[in-house]
Amino acid sequence: MTTLSIIGCGFVADLYMRSLAKYPDIKIAYVFDQDQARKETFCSYWGLQAAATQCALLADAPKGSVILNLTNPNAHYAINSACLKAGFHVYSEKPLAMNMDDAHKLYTLAMERDLLLACAPCSVLGEAAQTLGAAIRAGAVGTPRLIYAELDDGFVTQAPYGKWLSETGAPWPYKDEFKVGCTLEHAGYYLSWLIAIFGTVKTVVAASANVVAGEDDAPDYSSATLFFLTGMVARLTCSIIAPHDHQIRVIGDKAVLRLDKAWDNSAKVFIHKRVTIRRKLLELPFAKRFKLKGATHPKLGRWGAASMNFALGPVEMISALQEGRPCRLSAEFALHLNEVTLAIQNAGSQSGAQDMQTQCPPIEPMPWAK
């Protein structure tokens, strides 16, 4: 099955279409958006078939195919649920659901109907994340001991975000972004990498705050220490206040791995060796790059803030269905990612340690990263 249908034609839908253009064998069956004008503009630009209603899309799309849910976060649960009940595999934009009760319902629904359920972000399948994982498995830093990950995006509320438009003119959904919050929107970019490499987060110790955000908006700052079942410890910081910083560092016994661009599939992974000079312990400023051998996946040039192939997730689902194998972006992975992210977002200023109730094994590396 190489057919997709899309629900939601907003800002991010154009990014998916630019990525899907790299996969000419994948056909877009139908598209729906409740905004009729937006739907017509999107379908006209990309040459796609519009569905009159969501019900019509679910009735006419090929059964057992994949549906991309690219709607606003508060609509994710209802639409994901409707698609699963109609017999479709679902790839949802983040978050899977706005609360864990709804996330568990979706997971149960998918399991009962033997359907795939996955959630963005899919950069975990990209070259940068896979290279980082390969470097760790290769022992590039010795035994990894601690990880520092930053997802700070600058003082976004002072940016000219009203002028940010997609390729077909859809505005950046700033109202949803601020109400949902930077943690639910962005923490998953590195959190998914960490879970993919190290597996289950056992305990979260976090804090979140509204530094600038209004009373009705979600926290615009969060910081968490994550304790993994494997013993790995990671600190993850997320904000739309602090100066832009997307650096991740894996600190090991022998060296430090560094990557600077979470939203670039081609971001370079560097190894900083540690040496002793006289009586000082230093990390060498001159780094060696760790590279994978051979081809990886189709890449896209920079558009806006990112240079990412948004189609990697849906393509992985389709490939898993065609090959009769488990999908790397599993329902268990989506559920655990959702729980950890919500634990960070909802921590507030009084939260203590929170033990996670869901589990997820590390993700099988992509074939070209083994």
N, C-alpha and C positions, 0 to 999 in steps of 0.2 A: 504494500500500500504506500503510494507516494503522494497522497493528497492531504492538503491542509485546508482548513477554513478558519477565518479570522472574525472574532467578535471584538469590536473596539477599533476605531480608526483615528485615534488621537495622536499625539506627538510621537510616542514610541513606535507606533505602527509603521511609520516611514522608515525608521531604523531597521526594523525587521525586514521590510521589503527590500531595502538596499542590500541586506545580507542574503536574503533568499535568492536574489538575482544571481548569486554565485553558484546556485544549485539548479540548473535548468531542468533537471528531471523531476523536480517537485512542482506539482500543480496546485494552484490556489483555486479551490472549488467555489466557495461563496464567501462573501464579506457582509457583515452587518454592523451598523451603529445606529443608536436611537436618534442621533442627530442626522436628519435626512440630508441636509446640505453638506455636512462633513463627509458623509458616506458617499454621496455622488461625486464630490471633488476627489476624494481618495481613489475611488474605483475608476474614474475617468483618467486620472493621471497614470495609474499603474496598469490600466487595461484589465480590470477585474470584474467579475460578475457579482452584482449586489443582490442580497436577499431582502425581500420586502419586510420581513419580521424575523426576530430571533427564532420563533417557532418554525417558520418556514425554512430557515437554515438548518435547524435540527432535523426537520423532516426530509429535506432534499439532499443534504450532504451525504457522501458515501458512508454507510455504516461501518463502524470499526476504524474510521480514519481519525486523524488528530485535529483537535480544535485549539487554536491559540486564543487565550483569554487576555486581551490587552486593554481591558476596561480600567476604571479607577478602582483603587484598593477596596473601598467599601462595597463594591459590587462583586468582588471576587468570589466570595462564598456562594452567593445565590447562583451565579452563572456557572461556576465550576460544578456545583451540585446538579444543575439542570442538564449540563452536558454529559456528566457521568451517568445520570439516570436515563438519558437518551441513548446510551451505548457508545459514547465516544471516549477515546483517550484524550487527556487534557494536559496541555502545557500552559501554566498560568504565569502571568507577570507577578512579581513580588508585591506583597506577601501572599502566601497561599490563602490565609484567612486572617482576619483582624483579631481573633481570639482563639485559644486552644480548643475550646469546645467545638467550634465550627471546623477547625483543622482536623480534629479527630473524626468528626462525622464524614468529612471528605475522604480521609484515609480508609475508614471502614467501608464506605460506599465503593471505592476503587477496588478494595480487596474482595468484597462480595461479588462484584461483577467482573473480576479478573481483567481490570483495565489499568493502563498506565496513567499515573498522575505525577507530574513533575512541576517544578517551580523555578523561575528565574532567581538569581542570575546564573547564566551558563558560562561565564568567563572561567569557571573552574575547569572547563574542558579546553580552554584556550592554551596557546603555546606558552605564554608567560607562566601561568599557574602550573602547567604540566612540567615545564623546565625546572621550576622551583622544587616541585616534588621529586623529580628525577635526581636533582642535585643532593637532596637530603638522603634519598635511598642509596645514592652512590657514595655516601660518607664524605661529602665535600667539606663539611664542617666538623667531622667527627660525630660525637653524640650530640644531638640538638638538646639544649637545656631550657631555653627561654625564647619567646617570640614577642617582638614589639610590632604592632601594626597600627597605622594611622590612616584615617579616612576623614580628613578635615578638608572642607571645600571652600574656604574663604568666607567673608562676611556677605553671604548670599542675599540677605534682606536688603542690602544696599546696592546690589547689582541691578542692571537694567533688564531684569527678567521679563518684563512686559514686552520686550522686543524680541524675545527668543521664540523663533518659529521653526517648525519642521519643514521638510522639503516641499510639502504640499500646503504649507501655510497654517498648520495646526499650532496653536499657542502652547508654550510650555505650561503644564497644569500646576501653576504655583500654589493655588489654593489647596489642592489635594496634597502637594508636596509638604506644605507647612503644617497641615492638619494631621497628616500621617506621620511626618517627622523623619529626620535624616537617618535615624537608626534603622527603622523598618525599610526605608528606601535604599540605604547605602551600606549598612554594616555587613550585609550578606556577601558583598564582593570579596572581602577577605575571610569572613567567617566560613563561607562555603569552601574556600581553599583549605582552611585549617581542619575542618571536619573531614574533607576528602583525604587529607594526608594522615591525620592522627585519629580519626574516628570520633567516638562519643565524647561530648562534653559532660562531665559528671556533675560539676558544681560551677555556678556563676556567682561571683561577688561583684556587684555593679552599683553605679550611681548614675542618675540622669537629672537634668535640670533644664528649666526654661530661662536661659540667660537673656535673650532678647524676645523670644516668642511671646505672643499674646496668650491670654488665659485659655482660649479655645484651641490653641495650637499644641502640637505634641512637643516634647523636649527637643531643643536644638543642640544639645550636648549630652554625650554619654561616654562613660569609660567603664570597662569591665576587665576583671581578671578571670580567665577561664582555666579551669582545672580539668584536664582530660583523663579518661580512664587509663590511658597509657602512661600517665605521669607527666606528660608535657604541660607546661604552663605558658599561657599567652596573655598579653595585655592588648586590648583593642579599644581604640579611641575614635569617636565619631562626632563631628560637629559641622554646622554651617556658620561658624563664628570665627574659628582660628584660621590663620593663613593656610593656603592650599598645601597639603602634604599628604601624599598617597604612598608613603614609604612603608615597606615591610622588611624587617630584619629577623633572621633566624640566627640566634647566638648559640654556637656550639663549643665543644672543648678545644677545637683546633682553629676555628675561623668563624667568620660571620658572613652569612649570605645576605645580599641586599638587592631589592628590586624597588624602583621608584614610581612606577606608573601602574596602578591597579586597573585602569580603564584602557590599557593598550595591550592587545594580544601579543604584540611584538616586543614588549618591554624586556630589557636585558637583565639577566641575573648575574650578579658579580660576587666573587669570593674575595673577602679581605682576610688575609692570613694574619696571625698574631705572632709577634716576635719579641724577644727580649734584647734590648740594647743597653749595655752597661747595667744600670740598676732599675731600668724602666721597662714596663710591659706596654707594648704598643700594638695597635692594629694598623697595618700598612695602608697608607692612603692610596697606593697603587694597587688596583684590583685586577684579578684575572676573571675573564668572562667564562661562565659555564654555558655550553651550547648543546643542543640536541643535534643528532646526525640525521640528515635526510629531510624530506618534506613533512610538513605538519598538517595544516588545514588552510583553506582559502582565507585571505586576510583582506581587510578593507582599509582605505585611507581614513585619515582623521575627518570626522564630521562633528562639529560642535565641541563638546568636552571629551569625546571618546573616539577611540579607534578599535572598535570591538565587532566581532562577528556575532550578532544577536541570534543567528540561525543555528548556532552550534547545538543548542538544547533541543529544539524541534527535530533537527537532523539526527541527533542521537536517538530520540524516541523512534523515529521512522526506521533507522538502521536496526535498532533492537527488535522491532516488530518483524522486519524482513528476515533477519538472521535467526529469529527464535531464541534470543538470549535475554538475560536481565538487562534492564536499562540502567546505565550508570547513574542517571538522575532519577533515583527511585522515589517512591512515595515515602519510604522510611527516612530518606535523606531530607525531603521537603518538610516532613513533620518535625524532625529534630531541629533543622535550621529555623523553622518557625518558632519553636519553643524557646530556643536559646536567644533569638532576636527579641522576642517579646519580654523575656526575663530582663534583658538589658534595658529596653525601652521603658518598661514600667517600674524600674527599680526606685526612682525618686531619690530622696535624700536619707531615707530611714531604712533602706533595705539591708538585710544581712545576707548570708550565704543562702543560695537557692539550689537545691538538688534537682536535676532534671529527671523527668519521668520517662522520656523517650530515649531510644538508642539508635545508633547508626554506625555500621562498620565503615572503614576507609573505602574510598571509591577505587575501583579497578582503573589503573592508568590507561590512557589512550594507547592504542597499539604502537604509535610512533614515539611514545615517551618511555617505553619499557627498556 
